[in-house]
Amino acid sequence: MDVKDEEIFVCASGCLGMYLALEAIIDDGDEVILQAPYFTPYPQQVELSRGKPVELPTYEEEDFQINIERLENLINERTKAIVINSPSNPTGNCLTIETMKKIGNIAEKYDLIVISDEIYTCFSFQHEFVPFASLPGMAKRTITINSFSKNFVMTGWRIGNIVAPDYIISTIQQINENVVFTAPSISQRAAIYALEHRNTVQPPITEEFKKRVEYCAQRINKIPNMHVLTPPKGSFYLFVNIKDTGLSSVECADLIMKEAHVLMLPGNAFGNCGEGFLRIACTVNLEKTKEAFDRIEKMNIFSA
């Protein structure tokens, strides 16, 4: 994509980028539709900007794709924006090009802004990543959130950027100057180095996390009373269905922590439609991952 200098803003993390974007576009009482299951801070970030978060559920049986009719039914005169995240945290799903084009049509029909959280771009395993703003007519109504935390394993550096129309970037700049003023210069230098060496740095990162995710999915689908969609599509998270245990997400996560000493997050932390699931982050090496699943397999609730 061709992006002008006036259409990009460097910020101190993707999380801050999302807040700045919301603060820039929301008037008090505006509604923001959130693709759910969602990254947990989204609703609070909308509320912090004096907006109203509206959950748009997606479901495993629909491959976690956004149902366009369900989306359209949530839109009213106060709807300002739609937040999408692909590849997704927590589901690991990727929106198809067909789905994204339909979302774009809805955005044009109702004159909405699309905030596209794209911090897992190099972790699109089945298809080459396509930025939402690159779709026909979408650059003028899309705010893209980027981060170096995941693509370059730079979580502690707190560095990201926002790509949007110049008038939105100008507003974001004015807000940011009263929050953190600027992203740390040392982090910006590290980010420049990462970009200059991305073709060397990123491939082994992507390959390593792909191995971890595929291994976890394989182990999960061999354990009774839990399963996950395969093949893994993106990010380094899996959204594990544990409904057959008869336990709630919180109960199951607590039990796994107490008996197997393995940490997973309950799915309802990511929206109401996340109930019945657990999120696993495939962020440790295969040796430790194997140990984790060996422990889980010994639990009575997951025995055949």
Secondary structure by P-SEA (a helix, b strand, c coil): cccccccccccccaaaaaaaaaaaccccbbbbbbccccccaaaaaaaaacbbbbbbcccccccccccaaaaaaaccccccbbbbbcccccccccccaaaaaaaaaaaaaabbbbbccccccccccccccccccccccccccbbbbbbccccccccccccccccccaaaaaaaaaaaaaccccccaaaaaaaaaaaaacccccaaaaaaaaaaaaaaaaaaaaccccccccccccccccccccccccccaaaaaaaaaacccbbbbbccccccccccbbbbcccccaaaaaaaaaaaaacccccc
